[in-house]
Amino acid sequence: MLRSLYTAASGMVSQQTQIDVTSNNISNVNTVGYKKSRAEFADLMYQTMKYAGTSTSSTTKHPSGIEVGLGSRVTAISKIFSEGSLKQTSTAGLDMAIAGNNGFFQIQMPDGTIAYTRNGQFTKDAEGNIVNSDGYRLLPEMTIPEDATAINVASDGTISVMQPGNTAETQIGQIELVNFINPAGLHALGDNLLVETDASGAPIAGIAGENGFSPIKHGFVELSNVQLVEEMTDLITGQRAYEAGSKAITTSDDMLGIVNQLKR
């Protein structure tokens, strides 16, 4: 009975984590470039009462043994990097979307490190630098001329501007995307920013639309890949499992009460 108490409690802790992860996904259903998370579980160690293959007589053996599970635990919370839907905005600005799963924008952090994101909502600052909503610069750095009348971003990340007196666009730079062998190993900083870890591997740089990298679409943003119906289903499932665990604890407690009464 004590075993069932701890087993049920471990399940409730696991389901609480599932609900926490699902709630965070739902909270970010409208966050541009957000990638949903998924909790992964594994069973705990087993209490073996009889090993499979032990003799039951001089000529027979136990076919399966007796093992009692001791609950579950969270083994990982990983991000799912499937592509979100693309939403058209305006080519007059600097909104960009990576049209596929392969690639991240590079962002220069204030401390000099580099972070990575799928959020392509960019603008320009007072100096003409291309920056995100926090003012962090897009890498490689490039400056948009003050007199630029139009901005064009090609599918390979080449940025060109039209200036007064010119009949042709002037190229000012090219966006370089990066990818990782294991994107799920990236560490989330918040604000839709990720940084590399030993698990993710080092960033692999490339040109959009070439060598496996996805192309860039100017005038679009990538929406969250959260599917609200799926998340609500997971939330209900987690809630019901949590309730069942609570019921198992109540039942075990009632059984302990009966045992205590028998001893009197």
Backbone as CSV, one residue per row, in Angstrom:
resi,resn,N_x,N_y,N_z,CA_x,CA_y,CA_z,C_x,C_y,C_z
1,MET,0.817,-1.205,0.000,0.000,0.000,0.000,0.855,1.262,0.000
2,LEU,1.961,1.233,0.788,2.880,2.360,0.742,3.490,2.490,-0.646
3,ARG,3.753,1.341,-1.278,4.295,1.356,-2.633,3.330,2.057,-3.588
4,SER,2.054,1.750,-3.475,1.067,2.364,-4.364,0.955,3.868,-4.123
5,LEU,1.163,4.303,-2.881,1.145,5.737,-2.586,2.245,6.462,-3.349
6,TYR,3.469,5.954,-3.251,4.598,6.595,-3.919,4.496,6.472,-5.437
7,THR,3.984,5.334,-5.904,3.822,5.141,-7.345,2.827,6.144,-7.913
8,ALA,1.698,6.286,-7.254,0.689,7.242,-7.711,1.203,8.674,-7.629
9,ALA,1.960,8.977,-6.570,2.502,10.328,-6.411,3.468,10.671,-7.539
10,SER,4.309,9.699,-7.932,5.246,9.955,-9.034,4.492,10.229,-10.330
11,GLY,3.384,9.513,-10.522,2.565,9.760,-11.703,1.940,11.141,-11.689
12,MET,1.515,11.601,-10.523,0.932,12.937,-10.416,1.962,14.017,-10.708
13,VAL,3.192,13.816,-10.231,4.264,14.774,-10.525,4.529,14.828,-12.027
14,SER,4.553,13.659,-12.670,4.775,13.607,-14.119,3.653,14.315,-14.868
15,GLN,2.414,14.059,-14.468,1.281,14.686,-15.149,1.226,16.188,-14.897
16,GLN,1.688,16.629,-13.733,1.763,18.062,-13.474,2.731,18.723,-14.446
17,THR,3.851,18.052,-14.704,4.806,18.575,-15.682,4.185,18.627,-17.069
18,GLN,3.454,17.569,-17.434,2.764,17.546,-18.723,1.799,18.728,-18.849
19,ILE,1.057,19.004,-17.801,0.107,20.117,-17.814,0.846,21.451,-17.902
20,ASP,1.977,21.566,-17.194,2.778,22.793,-17.252,3.271,23.057,-18.674
21,VAL,3.792,22.015,-19.321,4.310,22.153,-20.689,3.185,22.515,-21.652
22,THR,2.059,21.833,-21.524,0.917,22.100,-22.401,0.393,23.514,-22.199
23,SER,0.329,23.963,-20.959,-0.140,25.320,-20.671,0.774,26.358,-21.302
24,ASN,2.066,26.112,-21.262,3.011,27.038,-21.885,2.823,27.071,-23.397
25,ASN,2.575,25.916,-23.999,2.302,25.879,-25.438,1.064,26.703,-25.779
26,ILE,0.008,26.519,-24.999,-1.229,27.266,-25.251,-0.993,28.765,-25.089
27,SER,-0.188,29.140,-24.104,0.107,30.556,-23.873,0.816,31.190,-25.064
28,ASN,1.546,30.382,-25.831,2.329,30.899,-26.955,1.728,30.559,-28.311
29,VAL,0.424,30.305,-28.338,-0.223,29.934,-29.598,-0.138,31.068,-30.624
30,ASN,-0.019,32.319,-30.166,0.078,33.462,-31.080,1.467,34.086,-31.107
31,THR,2.458,33.401,-30.559,3.824,33.914,-30.550,4.519,33.571,-31.858
32,VAL,4.945,34.588,-32.596,5.579,34.378,-33.900,6.866,33.577,-33.737
33,GLY,6.997,32.516,-34.526,8.215,31.716,-34.524,8.346,30.747,-33.367
34,TYR,7.335,30.674,-32.500,7.423,29.785,-31.336,7.335,28.323,-31.769
35,LYS,8.143,27.494,-31.117,8.115,26.051,-31.354,7.626,25.345,-30.088
36,LYS,6.613,24.527,-30.261,6.001,23.880,-29.104,6.960,22.897,-28.441
37,SER,6.710,22.647,-27.172,7.509,21.697,-26.395,6.705,20.431,-26.137
38,ARG,7.420,19.358,-25.876,6.779,18.076,-25.584,7.499,17.405,-24.424
39,ALA,6.727,16.996,-23.429,7.300,16.266,-22.295,7.404,14.787,-22.651
40,GLU,8.526,14.183,-22.283,8.748,12.761,-22.551,8.916,12.034,-21.220
41,PHE,8.350,10.846,-21.145,8.298,10.115,-19.878,8.912,8.724,-20.019
42,ALA,9.293,8.167,-18.884,9.773,6.779,-18.828,9.317,6.170,-17.509
43,ASP,9.190,4.852,-17.511,8.812,4.178,-16.270,10.012,4.104,-15.335
44,LEU,9.720,4.078,-14.038,10.770,3.978,-13.031,11.214,2.526,-12.871
45,MET,12.114,2.318,-11.928,12.609,0.963,-11.674,11.480,0.046,-11.209
46,TYR,11.698,-1.243,-11.389,10.689,-2.241,-11.017,11.144,-3.022,-9.790
47,GLN,10.196,-3.372,-8.968,10.461,-4.277,-7.848,10.198,-5.695,-8.338
48,THR,11.255,-6.479,-8.392,11.144,-7.839,-8.923,10.886,-8.823,-7.789
49,MET,9.751,-9.480,-7.864,9.400,-10.493,-6.869,9.782,-11.892,-7.330
50,LYS,9.779,-12.077,-8.623,10.202,-13.362,-9.175,10.698,-13.113,-10.597
51,TYR,11.911,-13.594,-10.873,12.489,-13.394,-12.196,11.876,-14.355,-13.210
52,ALA,11.736,-13.872,-14.432,11.286,-14.749,-15.510,12.318,-15.850,-15.714
53,GLY,11.851,-17.065,-15.892,12.755,-18.189,-16.103,13.114,-18.945,-14.846
54,THR,12.648,-18.451,-13.686,12.918,-19.208,-12.458,12.064,-20.481,-12.446
55,SER,12.587,-21.486,-11.808,11.913,-22.795,-11.817,10.650,-22.766,-10.976
56,THR,9.591,-23.317,-11.531,8.347,-23.506,-10.781,8.173,-24.958,-10.366
57,SER,8.950,-25.837,-11.003,9.003,-27.256,-10.637,10.284,-27.807,-11.233
58,SER,10.481,-29.091,-11.112,11.702,-29.696,-11.657,11.740,-29.652,-13.179
59,THR,10.596,-29.462,-13.814,10.551,-29.490,-15.284,9.964,-28.225,-15.913
60,THR,9.517,-27.270,-15.093,8.890,-26.065,-15.656,9.542,-24.804,-15.103
61,LYS,9.381,-23.721,-15.882,9.927,-22.425,-15.480,8.852,-21.351,-15.599
62,HIS,9.022,-20.321,-14.791,8.072,-19.216,-14.809,8.217,-18.465,-16.136
63,PRO,7.137,-18.313,-16.926,7.260,-17.731,-18.264,7.484,-16.222,-18.293
64,SER,7.030,-15.514,-17.277,7.112,-14.050,-17.354,7.664,-13.387,-16.098
65,GLY,7.672,-14.047,-14.988,8.150,-13.445,-13.756,7.113,-12.513,-13.155
66,ILE,7.485,-11.898,-12.039,6.596,-10.942,-11.365,7.393,-9.669,-11.097
67,GLU,7.032,-8.600,-11.774,7.685,-7.304,-11.601,6.614,-6.239,-11.402
68,VAL,6.775,-5.440,-10.373,5.808,-4.386,-10.071,6.465,-3.034,-10.327
69,GLY,5.847,-2.239,-11.204,6.391,-0.921,-11.526,6.239,0.055,-10.380
70,LEU,7.139,1.027,-10.327,7.155,1.997,-9.233,6.841,3.412,-9.702
71,GLY,6.192,3.538,-10.862,5.764,4.869,-11.290,6.449,5.354,-12.547
72,SER,6.436,6.668,-12.727,7.004,7.276,-13.937,7.786,8.528,-13.574
73,ARG,8.565,8.993,-14.527,9.332,10.223,-14.340,9.484,10.922,-15.681
74,VAL,9.749,12.222,-15.627,10.003,13.001,-16.839,11.460,12.812,-17.236
75,THR,11.686,12.398,-18.468,13.060,12.199,-18.940,13.569,13.367,-19.767
76,ALA,12.668,14.108,-20.407,13.091,15.235,-21.245,11.893,16.112,-21.569
77,ILE,12.175,17.378,-21.828,11.192,18.292,-22.411,11.859,18.878,-23.646
78,SER,11.440,18.441,-24.795,12.106,18.825,-26.041,11.202,19.679,-26.909
79,LYS,11.823,20.520,-27.722,11.079,21.362,-28.652,10.860,20.622,-29.965
80,ILE,9.707,20.858,-30.565,9.348,20.262,-31.844,9.518,21.331,-32.917
81,PHE,10.476,21.124,-33.817,10.813,22.162,-34.792,10.115,21.972,-36.133
82,SER,8.871,21.545,-36.102,8.091,21.510,-37.338,7.747,22.943,-37.740
83,GLU,7.533,23.146,-39.040,7.284,24.494,-39.538,5.885,24.971,-39.166
84,GLY,5.792,26.226,-38.734,4.493,26.833,-38.503,3.943,27.419,-39.793
85,SER,2.684,27.764,-39.783,2.071,28.381,-40.962,2.689,29.753,-41.217
86,LEU,2.735,30.150,-42.489,3.273,31.456,-42.856,2.130,32.446,-43.033
87,LYS,2.316,33.628,-42.467,1.316,34.688,-42.570,1.914,35.866,-43.319
88,GLN,1.212,36.310,-44.355,1.699,37.433,-45.143,1.468,38.734,-44.394
89,THR,2.490,39.592,-44.393,2.380,40.901,-43.737,2.531,41.996,-44.796
90,SER,3.754,42.486,-44.980,3.981,43.524,-45.986,5.433,43.495,-46.419
91,THR,5.659,43.644,-47.716,7.034,43.689,-48.227,7.657,45.061,-48.020
92,ALA,6.877,46.016,-47.515,7.428,47.343,-47.258,8.339,47.339,-46.036
93,GLY,8.161,46.355,-45.165,8.974,46.273,-43.965,10.064,45.231,-44.079
94,LEU,10.476,44.704,-42.930,11.566,43.730,-42.886,11.117,42.403,-42.291
95,ASP,9.826,42.116,-42.351,9.351,40.809,-41.906,9.869,39.727,-42.838
96,MET,10.367,38.637,-42.237,10.899,37.519,-43.013,10.499,36.213,-42.351
97,ALA,10.320,35.196,-43.161,10.024,33.859,-42.647,10.928,32.857,-43.335
98,ILE,11.402,31.886,-42.577,12.159,30.775,-43.154,11.139,29.732,-43.575
99,ALA,11.010,29.537,-44.887,9.954,28.680,-45.441,10.388,27.218,-45.444
100,GLY,10.436,26.620,-44.282,10.850,25.233,-44.124,11.437,25.027,-42.746
101,ASN,11.845,23.802,-42.454,12.344,23.474,-41.115,13.822,23.778,-40.918
102,ASN,14.554,24.007,-42.001,16.013,24.028,-41.910,16.575,25.441,-41.922
103,GLY,16.882,25.944,-40.737,17.535,27.235,-40.658,17.074,28.069,-39.476
104,PHE,18.002,28.899,-38.972,17.717,29.857,-37.910,18.384,31.177,-38.265
105,PHE,17.745,32.280,-37.874,18.390,33.585,-37.959,19.385,33.709,-36.808
106,GLN,20.449,34.486,-37.029,21.454,34.726,-35.995,21.251,36.119,-35.404
107,ILE,21.301,36.201,-34.086,21.067,37.454,-33.376,22.267,37.763,-32.478
108,GLN,22.770,38.998,-32.564,23.882,39.433,-31.715,23.339,39.873,-30.361
109,MET,23.751,39.191,-29.303,23.297,39.532,-27.963,24.147,40.666,-27.382
110,PRO,23.633,41.378,-26.370,24.389,42.491,-25.784,25.747,42.084,-25.218
111,ASP,25.882,40.837,-24.748,27.152,40.393,-24.172,28.121,39.863,-25.220
112,GLY,27.759,39.975,-26.494,28.651,39.541,-27.566,28.419,38.127,-28.047
113,THR,27.609,37.353,-27.337,27.313,35.992,-27.776,26.259,36.020,-28.886
114,ILE,26.051,34.871,-29.497,25.095,34.767,-30.596,23.942,33.866,-30.175
115,ALA,22.741,34.335,-30.406,21.540,33.538,-30.170,20.874,33.263,-31.512
116,TYR,19.916,32.359,-31.497,19.287,31.917,-32.747,17.775,31.948,-32.581
117,THR,17.088,32.249,-33.671,15.637,32.388,-33.591,14.984,32.048,-34.916
118,ARG,13.697,31.703,-34.845,12.873,31.538,-36.043,11.929,32.730,-36.212
119,ASN,11.976,33.653,-35.280,11.127,34.841,-35.340,11.738,35.849,-36.302
120,GLY,11.093,36.060,-37.434,11.623,36.952,-38.454,11.000,38.331,-38.452
121,GLN,10.482,38.775,-37.328,9.939,40.133,-37.237,11.083,41.105,-36.964
122,PHE,11.582,41.727,-38.017,12.701,42.651,-37.894,12.282,44.055,-38.299
123,THR,13.065,45.008,-37.836,12.882,46.402,-38.212,14.261,47.041,-38.256
124,LYS,14.347,48.337,-38.468,15.654,49.000,-38.442,15.680,50.015,-37.312
125,ASP,16.869,50.176,-36.716,17.007,51.135,-35.628,17.411,52.499,-36.179
126,ALA,17.737,53.424,-35.276,18.064,54.790,-35.683,19.320,54.863,-36.535
127,GLU,20.165,53.842,-36.448,21.400,53.828,-37.226,21.261,53.034,-38.516
128,GLY,20.076,52.484,-38.766,19.852,51.719,-39.985,20.176,50.250,-39.857
129,ASN,20.539,49.800,-38.647,20.820,48.380,-38.445,19.515,47.582,-38.411
130,ILE,19.563,46.352,-38.912,18.396,45.475,-38.856,18.374,44.808,-37.489
131,VAL,17.285,45.007,-36.740,17.215,44.534,-35.356,15.881,43.835,-35.105
132,ASN,15.857,43.039,-34.010,14.594,42.414,-33.600,13.853,43.353,-32.655
133,SER,12.780,42.884,-32.055,11.943,43.744,-31.212,12.653,44.219,-29.952
134,ASP,13.727,43.538,-29.546,14.510,43.954,-28.380,15.674,44.858,-28.757
135,GLY,15.837,45.136,-30.049,16.940,45.974,-30.497,18.231,45.219,-30.736
136,TYR,18.190,43.880,-30.687,19.380,43.072,-30.931,19.570,42.919,-32.438
137,ARG,20.817,43.046,-32.891,21.087,43.100,-34.323,21.071,41.729,-34.992
138,LEU,20.539,41.714,-36.198,20.583,40.528,-37.047,21.987,40.390,-37.610
139,LEU,22.506,39.163,-37.637,23.830,38.900,-38.190,23.716,38.176,-39.528
140,PRO,24.688,38.424,-40.436,25.752,39.423,-40.325,25.187,40.841,-40.375
141,GLU,25.859,41.761,-39.680,25.347,43.122,-39.599,25.362,43.793,-40.968
142,MET,24.340,44.566,-41.232,24.263,45.368,-42.454,23.432,46.597,-42.148
143,THR,23.731,47.677,-42.859,23.080,48.956,-42.594,22.237,49.369,-43.785
144,ILE,20.998,49.715,-43.517,20.103,50.201,-44.562,20.294,51.708,-44.695
145,PRO,20.610,52.203,-45.888,20.817,53.644,-46.076,19.598,54.454,-45.648
146,GLU,19.860,55.625,-45.109,18.780,56.474,-44.606,17.811,56.884,-45.706
147,ASP,18.329,57.014,-46.944,17.484,57.476,-48.043,16.851,56.334,-48.836
148,ALA,16.940,55.113,-48.320,16.362,53.973,-49.036,14.845,54.142,-49.145
149,THR,14.335,53.994,-50.359,12.893,54.142,-50.590,12.175,52.802,-50.646
150,ALA,12.919,51.726,-50.835,12.327,50.388,-50.887,13.374,49.369,-50.476
151,ILE,12.920,48.296,-49.851,13.807,47.219,-49.405,13.300,45.909,-49.978
152,ASN,14.213,45.107,-50.497,13.840,43.802,-51.044,14.738,42.725,-50.450
153,VAL,14.132,41.644,-49.998,14.884,40.500,-49.481,14.612,39.322,-50.403
154,ALA,15.651,38.831,-51.075,15.513,37.703,-51.994,15.418,36.401,-51.214
155,SER,15.034,35.338,-51.906,14.858,34.039,-51.248,16.169,33.487,-50.702
156,ASP,17.315,33.952,-51.237,18.613,33.503,-50.728,19.148,34.414,-49.632
157,GLY,18.316,35.356,-49.174,18.715,36.239,-48.085,19.428,37.498,-48.511
158,THR,19.610,37.709,-49.815,20.252,38.928,-50.295,19.321,40.119,-50.071
159,ILE,19.839,41.166,-49.424,19.047,42.363,-49.148,19.506,43.488,-50.060
160,SER,18.563,44.062,-50.787,18.853,45.158,-51.714,17.920,46.316,-51.412
161,VAL,18.380,47.529,-51.726,17.563,48.723,-51.497,17.521,49.560,-52.765
162,MET,16.456,50.321,-52.875,16.329,51.292,-53.955,16.544,52.677,-53.364
163,GLN,17.397,53.466,-54.022,17.706,54.805,-53.550,17.366,55.832,-54.621
164,PRO,17.065,57.055,-54.205,16.728,58.104,-55.168,17.863,58.328,-56.175
165,GLY,17.507,58.480,-57.430,18.498,58.730,-58.471,19.064,57.478,-59.095
166,ASN,18.789,56.304,-58.498,19.278,55.041,-59.054,18.155,54.333,-59.801
167,THR,18.513,53.688,-60.885,17.528,52.922,-61.653,17.562,51.443,-61.295
168,ALA,18.563,51.035,-60.537,18.685,49.635,-60.131,18.895,49.559,-58.625
169,GLU,18.541,48.420,-58.053,18.716,48.224,-56.619,20.187,48.078,-56.260
170,THR,20.523,48.480,-55.033,21.879,48.335,-54.515,21.894,47.249,-53.450
171,GLN,22.766,46.260,-53.616,22.856,45.176,-52.637,23.659,45.644,-51.432
172,ILE,23.111,45.447,-50.231,23.807,45.897,-49.023,24.322,44.742,-48.173
173,GLY,23.926,43.514,-48.483,24.404,42.377,-47.709,23.555,41.146,-47.945
174,GLN,23.909,40.073,-47.251,23.173,38.821,-47.394,23.049,38.138,-46.039
175,ILE,21.840,37.730,-45.714,21.582,37.018,-44.458,22.173,35.618,-44.539
176,GLU,22.821,35.212,-43.470,23.392,33.866,-43.380,22.603,33.074,-42.342
177,LEU,22.026,31.972,-42.762,21.306,31.105,-41.835,22.249,30.084,-41.217
178,VAL,21.830,29.503,-40.107,22.582,28.405,-39.500,21.617,27.272,-39.177
179,ASN,22.168,26.095,-39.056,21.383,24.939,-38.648,22.194,24.133,-37.649
180,PHE,21.562,23.156,-37.023,22.216,22.330,-36.017,21.899,20.864,-36.271
181,ILE,22.854,20.013,-35.925,22.630,18.574,-36.070,21.465,18.132,-35.195
182,ASN,21.383,18.712,-33.993,20.308,18.362,-33.060,19.661,19.637,-32.525
183,PRO,18.725,20.238,-33.266,18.089,21.475,-32.796,17.378,21.315,-31.454
184,ALA,16.900,20.102,-31.158,16.207,19.875,-29.886,17.138,20.084,-28.694
185,GLY,18.450,20.073,-28.936,19.411,20.280,-27.866,19.705,21.736,-27.575
186,LEU,19.104,22.669,-28.322,19.309,24.092,-28.067,18.676,24.497,-26.737
187,HIS,19.297,25.471,-26.083,18.793,25.965,-24.795,17.964,27.217,-25.022
188,ALA,16.744,27.238,-24.499,15.844,28.377,-24.675,16.136,29.462,-23.644
189,LEU,16.339,30.697,-24.133,16.583,31.832,-23.252,15.311,32.598,-22.932
190,GLY,14.241,32.336,-23.672,13.068,33.187,-23.625,13.164,34.214,-24.742
191,ASP,12.112,34.979,-24.946,12.056,35.964,-26.035,12.312,35.323,-27.393
192,ASN,11.944,34.057,-27.528,12.111,33.329,-28.790,13.570,33.182,-29.208
193,LEU,14.477,33.200,-28.251,15.902,33.080,-28.535,16.434,31.761,-27.989
194,LEU,17.333,31.148,-28.754,17.948,29.883,-28.385,19.457,30.023,-28.477
195,VAL,20.173,29.254,-27.681,21.634,29.240,-27.759,22.118,27.800,-27.863
196,GLU,23.291,27.652,-28.443,23.827,26.311,-28.654,24.290,25.680,-27.344
197,THR,24.316,24.368,-27.318,24.831,23.593,-26.199,25.670,22.456,-26.765
198,ASP,26.286,21.701,-25.883,27.024,20.524,-26.345,26.087,19.530,-27.018
199,ALA,24.828,19.501,-26.571,23.870,18.558,-27.146,23.423,18.963,-28.545
200,SER,23.331,20.266,-28.791,22.876,20.731,-30.110,23.958,20.601,-31.169
201,GLY,25.209,20.662,-30.738,26.302,20.711,-31.690,26.566,22.142,-32.114
202,ALA,27.665,22.353,-32.809,28.039,23.690,-33.267,27.151,24.115,-34.434
203,PRO,26.930,25.430,-34.600,26.110,25.896,-35.719,26.790,25.644,-37.061
204,ILE,25.978,25.276,-38.034,26.452,25.052,-39.400,25.862,26.157,-40.263
205,ALA,26.710,27.011,-40.814,26.247,28.171,-41.574,25.987,27.805,-43.028
206,GLY,25.068,28.539,-43.642,24.761,28.303,-45.046,23.899,29.400,-45.628
207,ILE,23.666,29.308,-46.931,22.855,30.278,-47.649,21.432,29.751,-47.776
208,ALA,20.471,30.608,-47.541,19.065,30.217,-47.644,18.759,29.687,-49.039
209,GLY,18.077,28.552,-49.076,17.691,27.955,-50.347,18.753,27.097,-50.990
210,GLU,19.909,26.931,-50.323,20.997,26.133,-50.880,21.464,25.093,-49.871
211,ASN,21.939,23.968,-50.390,22.554,22.919,-49.564,21.687,22.504,-48.371
212,GLY,20.407,22.365,-48.621,19.508,21.890,-47.581,18.893,22.960,-46.714
213,PHE,19.355,24.208,-46.844,18.759,25.291,-46.063,17.470,25.761,-46.729
214,SER,16.492,26.097,-45.911,15.202,26.559,-46.429,15.316,27.989,-46.951
215,PRO,14.507,28.348,-47.948,14.543,29.713,-48.482,13.872,30.707,-47.539
216,ILE,14.136,31.976,-47.771,13.536,33.057,-46.993,12.423,33.699,-47.816
217,LYS,11.309,33.996,-47.151,10.194,34.671,-47.807,10.019,36.053,-47.177
218,HIS,10.222,37.078,-47.993,10.086,38.460,-47.523,8.604,38.823,-47.451
219,GLY,8.232,39.558,-46.417,6.844,39.975,-46.271,5.962,38.922,-45.633
220,PHE,6.581,37.954,-44.976,5.846,36.899,-44.274,6.451,36.723,-42.882
221,VAL,5.677,36.174,-41.960,6.201,35.724,-40.673,5.720,34.297,-40.447
222,GLU,6.515,33.542,-39.704,6.141,32.168,-39.369,5.379,32.164,-38.052
223,LEU,4.176,31.657,-38.086,3.366,31.599,-36.874,3.804,30.435,-35.980
224,SER,3.314,30.415,-34.765,3.580,29.312,-33.839,3.109,27.997,-34.443
225,ASN,3.856,26.922,-34.173,3.432,25.603,-34.668,2.524,24.873,-33.676
226,VAL,2.033,25.596,-32.676,1.102,25.018,-31.708,-0.263,24.816,-32.359
227,GLN,-0.789,23.604,-32.252,-2.145,23.301,-32.703,-3.045,23.272,-31.469
228,LEU,-3.923,24.253,-31.374,-4.690,24.450,-30.145,-5.554,23.241,-29.790
229,VAL,-6.148,22.599,-30.792,-6.998,21.435,-30.522,-6.175,20.309,-29.897
230,GLU,-4.975,20.072,-30.427,-4.105,19.033,-29.875,-3.720,19.356,-28.434
231,GLU,-3.394,20.620,-28.184,-2.971,21.005,-26.839,-4.121,20.881,-25.842
232,MET,-5.316,21.254,-26.254,-6.467,21.121,-25.357,-6.741,19.652,-25.049
233,THR,-6.559,18.797,-26.058,-6.730,17.355,-25.835,-5.696,16.837,-24.843
234,ASP,-4.434,17.267,-25.024,-3.373,16.859,-24.095,-3.646,17.382,-22.685
235,LEU,-4.187,18.590,-22.608,-4.482,19.178,-21.300,-5.548,18.371,-20.567
236,ILE,-6.581,17.982,-21.281,-7.647,17.177,-20.669,-7.120,15.805,-20.255
237,THR,-6.298,15.205,-21.139,-5.718,13.897,-20.822,-4.853,13.969,-19.571
238,GLY,-4.018,15.010,-19.489,-3.166,15.183,-18.317,-3.967,15.414,-17.054
239,GLN,-5.037,16.202,-17.170,-5.892,16.464,-16.012,-6.556,15.188,-15.509
240,ARG,-7.061,14.380,-16.444,-7.723,13.131,-16.048,-6.723,12.162,-15.412
241,ALA,-5.523,12.097,-15.963,-4.504,11.214,-15.392,-4.111,11.690,-13.991
242,TYR,-4.035,13.012,-13.813,-3.721,13.567,-12.495,-4.818,13.211,-11.491
243,GLU,-6.068,13.340,-11.918,-7.195,12.981,-11.053,-7.160,11.499,-10.690
244,ALA,-6.805,10.657,-11.670,-6.731,9.217,-11.408,-5.641,8.905,-10.393
245,GLY,-4.499,9.609,-10.504,-3.428,9.427,-9.529,-3.864,9.831,-8.138
246,SER,-4.606,10.937,-8.064,-5.126,11.386,-6.770,-6.085,10.358,-6.181
247,LYS,-6.895,9.766,-7.042,-7.829,8.734,-6.584,-7.080,7.506,-6.077
248,ALA,-5.986,7.148,-6.752,-5.187,5.996,-6.318,-4.584,6.244,-4.938
249,ILE,-4.144,7.481,-4.688,-3.597,7.817,-3.374,-4.685,7.737,-2.303
250,THR,-5.866,8.249,-2.622,-6.977,8.184,-1.673,-7.342,6.737,-1.346
251,THR,-7.376,5.903,-2.378,-7.700,4.487,-2.178,-6.652,3.802,-1.313
252,SER,-5.369,4.079,-1.587,-4.291,3.486,-0.790,-4.370,3.945,0.655
253,ASP,-4.706,5.209,0.855,-4.843,5.737,2.211,-5.997,5.052,2.944
254,ASP,-7.094,4.828,2.238,-8.225,4.114,2.851,-7.825,2.696,3.249
255,MET,-7.044,2.042,2.408,-6.592,0.682,2.706,-5.682,0.669,3.925
256,LEU,-4.810,1.678,4.040,-3.954,1.777,5.223,-4.797,1.977,6.481
257,GLY,-5.863,2.765,6.353,-6.748,2.969,7.492,-7.404,1.676,7.938
258,ILE,-7.797,0.845,6.974,-8.406,-0.451,7.306,-7.403,-1.344,8.022
259,VAL,-6.156,-1.363,7.544,-5.112,-2.183,8.169,-4.871,-1.731,9.605
260,ASN,-4.823,-0.418,9.820,-4.605,0.100,11.173,-5.733,-0.307,12.119
261,GLN,-6.947,-0.330,11.599,-8.079,-0.738,12.432,-8.011,-2.220,12.790
262,LEU,-7.490,-3.051,11.865,-7.378,-4.483,12.128,-6.385,-4.769,13.244
263,LYS,-5.391,-3.887,13.416,-4.354,-4.108,14.422,-4.850,-3.804,15.829
264,ARG,-5.953,-3.104,15.947,-6.452,-2.713,17.271,-7.184,-3.857,17.965
